[in-house]
Amino acid sequence: MSHSRRSVLKRGAGLLTAGAATSLAGCSGGADVGSGGSGGFDGGYAAFFTLTDWTNEVAGDRASFEDPVEVGRLGHGWTPDGTLAADVASTDAFVYLDSPEFAWAQDLAATLGADYDSVAVIDALADVEGDLLDWNHSHEGDGAEGGHDEGAEDEASGGDRQYDPHVWVDPVLAARMVETIATGLGEADPENADAYADNAAAYGEQLAAVDSAFESVAEDADRDVAVIGGHNSFQYLEARYGFRLHSPVGVSPQNEPSQSEIADTIELVNDEGIDTVLYDRFESTTLAETIVENSDATETRAVTPAGGTTQEWNDAGYGYLEQMTEVNVPAFERAFGVR
């Protein structure tokens, strides 16, 4: 699929909030906004940690991209300050996901696409829309059947469909999203298009190694079910590799498990001989610890939805690949009983 500089923008995503629109108003008069207007291409912003990491991998030494979301926070459910819109409008490109989970980024992308032709707006979801997994409203224990019911987040991109935005946890779909980013950067900066494509291909090989690692987990697992004491951001991995993550919460962080759902989870842990209970590194450990304390399990282990970073990981230079290979793969091996 070929993208023009603005074809990745989805129309009708909304208007900026009043504060952000006011910030943009001060820079709306110039024809050459940012370095792109003067003929150079220096970079811009990507909407959250993973997109920033991927985009910098693709850009290499040709451009640099910033993550507006502070360390320790996830990009969905986040609210930018009033200066971000003006900051982005003064750069060359903005990479985002056209998902209501990132409503602030949708609003910003809509305004950039309408009023700032010098800023390339790249929707990394553009080439994976047919592979997005549905979210429904029901609160069921297993992630693939979990619920989500938060206001504007109930409306999916392009219509009433609701989908799970955590598509980036699937390394196969991640590789396609990286290619989409490379295509967008190449069309915004044709002189370096070949370099962007080469960088994306090289990074794609590393993502293929992540894919192989998860395939090995599935092939060598002693059981096909594991338990996560928190909301399940990993149904794309479940769909890709055929294993199952049981959560008493489901897929929505707003859900609260009932006592019966916790009891059912404890029973599952005991019946399956599960020793390790997973928890989301960006959430409380309380539920996972409760399950361990009241079951035959002996330990908790962190996993990451790779939608943000911690100070520890940031200091260690962890990107998306490191979060997947150094955190998730070993945790999944333990949780699924890989011998």
C-alpha positions in Angstrom: 0.0 0.0 0.0 1.5 3.3 -1.0 1.0 6.4 1.1 1.1 10.0 0.1 2.5 12.4 2.8 -1.0 12.8 4.2 -2.8 9.7 3.0 -2.2 8.0 6.3 -4.3 10.6 8.1 -7.9 9.5 8.9 -10.3 12.3 8.3 -12.9 13.3 10.9 -10.8 12.3 13.9 -11.8 15.5 15.7 -10.5 18.9 16.6 -7.7 19.8 19.0 -8.7 20.6 22.5 -9.0 24.3 23.2 -5.6 24.6 24.9 -3.8 22.8 22.1 -5.6 24.7 19.4 -4.6 28.0 21.1 -1.0 26.8 21.1 -1.1 26.1 17.3 -2.8 29.4 16.5 0.4 31.3 17.2 2.3 29.4 14.5 -0.4 29.1 11.8 0.6 32.0 9.6 3.9 30.8 8.2 4.3 28.9 5.0 7.5 27.1 6.2 6.8 25.5 9.5 9.8 23.7 11.0 12.9 22.5 9.3 11.0 20.7 6.7 9.9 24.0 5.2 13.5 25.0 4.5 14.2 21.9 2.5 15.8 19.8 5.3 14.3 16.8 7.2 15.4 16.7 10.8 12.7 14.5 12.4 9.8 15.2 14.7 7.6 13.3 17.3 6.1 9.8 17.6 3.1 9.3 19.8 4.5 7.0 22.5 7.6 4.9 23.5 7.3 2.0 21.0 6.6 4.2 18.0 9.4 6.5 18.9 11.9 3.6 19.3 10.8 2.1 15.9 10.9 5.5 14.1 14.4 6.2 15.4 15.5 2.8 14.3 14.2 3.5 10.8 15.5 7.1 10.7 19.0 6.0 11.8 21.4 9.0 11.7 19.2 10.9 9.1 16.7 12.2 11.6 15.6 12.1 15.3 12.2 11.6 16.9 11.1 12.5 20.4 8.6 10.7 22.7 6.3 13.3 24.3 5.2 10.8 27.0 7.2 10.9 30.1 9.1 7.9 31.4 6.9 5.6 33.5 3.7 6.5 31.6 1.9 4.8 28.8 0.7 6.8 25.7 -2.9 5.6 25.8 -5.0 7.4 28.4 -2.3 10.2 28.5 -3.0 13.9 28.2 -0.4 16.2 26.6 0.3 19.7 27.9 -0.7 22.8 26.0 2.6 23.3 24.2 2.9 19.9 22.5 0.7 20.8 19.5 2.9 23.8 18.7 6.1 21.8 19.2 4.9 19.1 16.8 3.7 21.6 14.2 7.2 23.1 14.1 8.8 19.7 13.1 8.8 17.6 10.0 6.8 14.5 10.9 4.4 13.0 13.4 4.0 9.2 13.7 0.9 7.9 15.5 -1.7 5.2 15.7 -5.2 6.2 14.5 -6.9 4.6 17.5 -9.3 6.2 20.0 -7.0 4.8 22.7 -4.7 7.6 21.6 -7.4 10.2 21.1 -5.0 13.1 21.8 -2.8 11.9 18.9 -5.8 11.5 16.6 -6.9 15.1 17.3 -3.4 16.4 16.7 -3.0 14.4 13.5 -6.3 15.8 12.2 -5.2 19.4 12.7 -1.7 18.8 11.3 -3.2 17.1 8.2 -5.7 19.9 7.7 -3.5 23.0 8.3 0.2 22.0 8.2 1.3 20.5 4.9 4.9 20.8 5.9 4.4 18.1 8.6 4.2 14.5 7.4 1.5 12.6 9.3 2.1 8.9 9.4 -0.4 6.4 10.7 1.5 3.2 11.6 -1.7 1.2 11.7 -2.5 1.9 8.0 -1.3 -1.4 6.7 -2.5 -3.7 9.6 -6.1 -2.7 9.9 -7.3 -6.0 8.6 -5.5 -7.8 11.4 -6.8 -5.8 14.3 -8.5 -7.9 17.0 -11.9 -7.0 18.4 -12.6 -5.9 21.9 -16.1 -6.5 23.2 -17.9 -5.1 26.2 -18.3 -8.3 28.2 -16.0 -8.9 31.2 -14.7 -12.4 30.8 -11.7 -13.9 32.5 -9.6 -14.8 29.4 -7.9 -12.0 27.5 -9.3 -12.9 24.0 -12.8 -12.4 25.4 -12.2 -9.5 27.7 -14.1 -6.3 27.9 -13.6 -2.6 27.5 -16.1 0.1 28.0 -14.6 3.5 28.5 -16.5 6.3 26.8 -14.9 7.6 23.7 -12.6 4.5 23.6 -15.7 2.5 22.6 -15.6 3.9 19.1 -13.0 2.4 16.9 -11.2 4.0 14.0 -13.3 4.2 10.9 -16.7 3.2 12.4 -18.3 1.6 15.4 -15.9 -1.4 15.6 -13.9 -1.7 18.8 -10.4 -3.2 18.5 -7.6 -3.9 20.9 -4.9 -1.2 20.2 -2.0 -3.3 21.6 -1.1 -4.5 18.1 2.5 -3.6 18.6 3.1 -6.6 21.0 2.9 -8.9 17.9 6.4 -8.9 16.4 5.0 -10.0 13.0 2.6 -7.1 12.8 5.3 -4.8 14.3 7.5 -5.5 11.3 4.7 -4.4 9.0 4.1 -1.2 11.1 7.9 -0.5 10.8 7.7 -0.8 7.1 4.8 1.6 7.0 6.8 4.1 9.0 9.7 3.7 6.6 7.4 4.3 3.7 6.0 7.5 5.3 9.5 8.8 6.1 10.7 8.0 2.6 7.9 9.9 1.0 8.4 12.9 3.3 12.2 12.8 2.7 12.8 11.1 -0.7 16.5 11.7 -0.7 16.9 9.2 2.2 14.1 6.8 1.2 16.4 4.0 0.4 18.2 4.4 3.8 14.9 4.3 5.6 13.9 1.1 3.7 17.2 -0.6 4.5 17.0 0.3 8.2 13.5 -1.0 8.4 14.5 -4.3 6.7 17.4 -4.7 9.1 15.2 -4.0 12.1 12.7 -6.4 10.6 15.3 -9.2 10.9 15.5 -8.5 14.6 11.8 -8.6 15.0 11.8 -12.0 13.2 14.1 -13.2 15.9 11.5 -12.1 18.5 8.9 -14.0 16.6 11.0 -17.1 16.6 11.5 -16.8 20.4 7.8 -16.7 21.0 7.3 -19.6 18.6 9.7 -21.5 20.7 7.8 -20.7 23.9 4.6 -22.1 22.3 6.4 -25.2 21.0 8.2 -26.0 24.2 5.6 -25.1 26.7 4.4 -27.6 29.3 1.0 -26.1 29.3 -1.1 -23.9 27.0 -2.4 -21.5 29.7 -0.8 -19.0 32.0 -2.2 -16.5 34.4 -1.7 -12.8 34.5 -2.8 -10.9 37.7 -3.8 -7.7 35.9 -5.4 -6.7 32.6 -4.4 -8.6 29.5 -2.6 -6.6 26.8 -1.3 -9.7 25.0 -4.2 -11.1 23.0 -2.3 -10.5 19.8 0.4 -12.9 21.1 -2.3 -15.4 22.0 -3.8 -15.2 18.5 -0.3 -15.5 16.9 1.1 -18.3 18.9 -1.9 -20.3 20.2 -1.3 -20.0 23.9 -3.8 -18.6 26.4 -3.5 -16.0 29.1 -6.1 -16.1 31.8 -6.9 -12.9 33.6 -9.5 -12.3 36.2 -9.6 -8.7 35.0 -9.8 -9.1 31.2 -8.4 -6.6 28.8 -9.5 -3.4 30.4 -7.5 -1.8 33.2 -10.7 -0.2 34.4 -12.3 -3.6 35.2 -12.2 -4.8 38.8 -12.3 -8.6 39.4 -15.0 -10.1 41.6 -14.1 -12.4 44.4 -15.5 -15.3 42.4 -13.3 -14.4 39.4 -10.3 -14.4 41.7 -11.3 -17.7 43.2 -11.7 -19.2 39.7 -8.2 -18.0 38.8 -6.7 -19.5 42.0 -8.4 -22.8 41.1 -7.0 -22.7 37.6 -3.5 -22.0 39.0 -3.8 -25.1 41.2 -5.4 -27.3 38.6 -2.8 -26.5 36.0 0.2 -26.6 38.3 1.1 -23.1 37.5 4.1 -21.9 39.5 4.6 -18.3 38.2 1.9 -15.7 38.0 2.5 -12.8 35.7 1.7 -9.1 36.3 1.9 -6.0 34.2 5.0 -3.9 35.1 3.0 -0.7 34.7 0.3 -1.8 37.1 0.1 -2.8 40.8 1.4 -6.2 41.8 -1.4 -6.6 44.4 -3.7 -9.0 42.5 -0.8 -11.2 41.3 0.5 -11.4 44.9 -3.0 -12.2 46.2 -3.2 -15.1 43.7 0.2 -16.4 44.7 -0.5 -16.2 48.4 -3.7 -18.1 48.1 -2.6 -20.8 45.6 0.1 -23.3 45.0 2.1 -20.8 42.9 5.3 -19.5 44.4 6.3 -16.4 42.5 5.2 -13.4 40.5 7.0 -12.2 37.3 6.7 -8.9 35.4 5.7 -8.6 31.8 5.5 -5.5 29.8 3.0 -4.3 27.1 5.9 -2.4 25.6 3.8 0.8 25.4 6.1 2.8 27.7 9.3 2.5 29.6 10.5 2.7 33.2 13.4 4.7 34.6 15.4 1.5 35.1 14.8 0.3 31.5 15.5 3.8 30.1 18.8 4.0 32.0 19.7 0.6 30.7 19.0 1.6 27.1 16.1 -0.8 26.7 14.1 -0.3 23.5 11.2 -2.4 22.3 13.4 -5.3 21.4 14.9 -5.5 24.9 11.5 -5.3 26.6 10.3 -8.2 24.5 13.4 -10.4 24.7 14.8 -9.6 28.2 11.5 -9.2 30.0 8.6 -10.9 28.2 10.2 -14.0 26.6 11.8 -15.2 29.9 8.6 -14.5 31.8 6.4 -16.3 29.3 8.8 -19.3 29.4 8.4 -19.6 33.2 4.7 -19.0 33.2 4.0 -21.6 30.4 6.4 -24.1 32.0 9.0 -24.2 29.2 11.6 -26.9 30.2 
